[in-house]
Structures are given as structure tokens and as C-alpha cells.
Amino acid sequence: MTHVFRIDDSNPYAKSVVEFLKTLDFVKEDLNETSEFNLTDEHLKILDERRNDRITNKSKTHSWEDVKEFVKQKK
């Protein structure tokens, strides 16, 4: 089993942990920045369109309180 941890090494304690982990022969450092979730160009286009709709007020957002009220009314 492989475990993946993301450590922000801007903290001095985190840097110490990273340095310690590097000393262990069964730990491999992988600096690959690729994400497990890759969006296709089509997905990116859809997100851009939705973002643009939101910015230009063509779509509506609701507060969490409004959403809870909508759900209560549907029951």
C-alpha cells in the first residue's frame, strides 16, 4: 500500500519531518506536481463558461441558509 502526504514545507517543523523521511530507505520522494484529477479541455471550457455566467450574473447562487430552506420546503 502506498500513502501520499502533502507537506507544506514553509513551516520549519514540516521541513524537519521531510528531512527525516528522506533518511528512511523505504520512503521515496516524488516531486511530481501532477494531480490525480486531470480536466479535459472540454471540462475546462464548461468551467470557464459557468464562471463567466456567474461573473456576469447570468446564473444565480444561493446562501447555505437558502438551500436548507429549499430542502425543508421540498419535504
C-alpha positions, 0 to 999 in steps of 0.5 A, a space after each residue: 500500500 502506498 500513502 501520499 502526504 502533502 507537506 507544506 514545507 514553509 513551516 520549519 517543523 514540516 521541513 524537519 519531518 521531510 528531512 527525516 523521511 528522506 533518511 528512511 530507505 523505504 520512503 521515496 520522494 516524488 516531486 511530481 506536481 501532477 494531480 490525480 484529477 486531470 480536466 479535459 479541455 472540454 471540462 475546462 471550457 464548461 468551467 470557464 463558461 459557468 464562471 463567466 455566467 456567474 461573473 456576469 450574473 447570468 446564473 444565480 447562487 444561493 446562501 447555505 441558509 437558502 438551500 436548507 430552506 429549499 430542502 425543508 420546503 421540498 419535504 
